[in-house]
């Protein structure tokens, strides 16, 4: 196993090959799936694969904190921003999709659109 270095002597961090990380460590995506975030902790280890060209950092699950929830005011601001991005500047309709910036208007109003 090329990337097996649990002491970190060779790579500076404890390093494991793909799918060989010990229990108790997780990537950011795995933490998010569990409703957690790293919470400011240092990187505990890493996974290397594809001849060292790919890397994923691992964090300790026991030190992870719960994901933060958006406040009602933050949710309202996000909803307002998304409503602006879905409103056509030409016809003024709110579409169920984000208006492409390259067109500047909805697909119905754009030349060669979905008419």
Phi and psi in degrees as a GROMACS rama.xvg file:
@    title "Ramachandran Plot"
@    xaxis  label "Phi"
@    yaxis  label "Psi"
@TYPE xy
-66.561  -42.6826  UNK-2
-99.4625  22.7618  UNK-3
-89.1763  105.484  UNK-4
-145.154  73.2179  UNK-5
-66.8751  -17.2904  UNK-6
-88.5156  -20.3104  UNK-7
83.5225  11.5306  UNK-8
-64.6449  -37.7908  UNK-9
-87.7209  -40.4876  UNK-10
-109.053  -0.0370825  UNK-11
87.6247  -22.5902  UNK-12
-130.354  151.194  UNK-13
-55.3114  128.529  UNK-14
-127.721  138.874  UNK-15
-132.358  152.583  UNK-16
-73.6075  165.763  UNK-17
-53.3013  131.187  UNK-18
69.2558  16.4093  UNK-19
-117.644  13.701  UNK-20
-68.7369  142.801  UNK-21
-71.5498  160.924  UNK-22
-62.9681  151.398  UNK-23
94.7711  -6.17837  UNK-24
-118.217  146.257  UNK-25
-150.391  152.677  UNK-26
-77.2317  170.826  UNK-27
-60.3318  -42.152  UNK-28
-61.8767  -40.571  UNK-29
-67.5618  -37.6571  UNK-30
-62.7828  -45.936  UNK-31
-59.2622  -39.9529  UNK-32
-62.7425  -25.0291  UNK-33
-94.9644  4.57431  UNK-34
78.812  25.6396  UNK-35
-120.817  169.602  UNK-36
-141.116  157.608  UNK-37
-59.0521  -35.4376  UNK-38
69.9109  34.7036  UNK-39
83.9691  0.310063  UNK-40
-73.3177  155.018  UNK-41
-73.1103  160.055  UNK-42
-65.485  130.539  UNK-43
-89.7578  -33.7943  UNK-44
-164.329  -177.889  UNK-45
-145.291  158.88  UNK-46
-115.261  133.55  UNK-47
-118.972  141.376  UNK-48
-155.026  176.479  UNK-49
54.4086  56.1296  UNK-50
56.3908  30.6343  UNK-51
84.7192  2.48847  UNK-52
-81.7944  -19.4598  UNK-53
-114.12  142.243  UNK-54
-145.87  141.845  UNK-55
-134.902  130.523  UNK-56
-85.6306  145.432  UNK-57
-114.344  144.043  UNK-58
-125.509  152.972  UNK-59
-74.8113  128.487  UNK-60
-68.5287  -35.9985  UNK-61
-68.8652  -18.3038  UNK-62
-99.9736  -3.27819  UNK-63
-72.044  151.033  UNK-64
-109.937  159.869  UNK-65
-64.1572  148.031  UNK-66
-62.8884  146.026  UNK-67
-77.9427  145.384  UNK-68
-99.008  142.413  UNK-69
-71.0948  143.5  UNK-70
-74.9919  161.256  UNK-71
-55.8636  -37.4838  UNK-72
-66.6137  -39.1083  UNK-73
-66.217  -41.9819  UNK-74
-62.3495  -41.8291  UNK-75
-63.0583  -42.4465  UNK-76
-63.7955  -40.4358  UNK-77
-66.0966  -41.8088  UNK-78
-61.4149  -41.2844  UNK-79
-64.4432  -44.1196  UNK-80
-63.3007  -41.2819  UNK-81
-69.3854  -34.796  UNK-82
-63.3205  -39.3505  UNK-83
-63.7548  -40.4455  UNK-84
-70.8661  -18.394  UNK-85
-100.401  -1.84518  UNK-86
-93.444  126.134  UNK-87
-73.9547  134.312  UNK-88
-75.0138  -20.9156  UNK-89
-88.2481  -55.167  UNK-90
-97.7114  -13.5262  UNK-91
77.8317  3.04059  UNK-92
-78.0104  146.443  UNK-93
-90.6065  119.776  UNK-94
-95.6353  159.368  UNK-95
-80.093  7.78624  UNK-96
-134.852  162.276  UNK-97
-76.0145  131.258  UNK-98
-67.1856  127.081  UNK-99
-62.5221  129.961  UNK-100
-64.6884  -29.2236  UNK-101
-66.762  -27.4824  UNK-102
-94.0724  -36.9857  UNK-103
77.8676  0.424646  UNK-104
-153.761  169.203  UNK-105
-67.2008  167.645  UNK-106
-67.0985  -26.8203  UNK-107
-72.3392  -36.2325  UNK-108
-86.7026  -23.0467  UNK-109
-67.9445  143.815  UNK-110
-60.1006  131.472  UNK-111
74.2911  19.1075  UNK-112
-73.7378  -159.93  UNK-113
-86.0191  25.1323  UNK-114
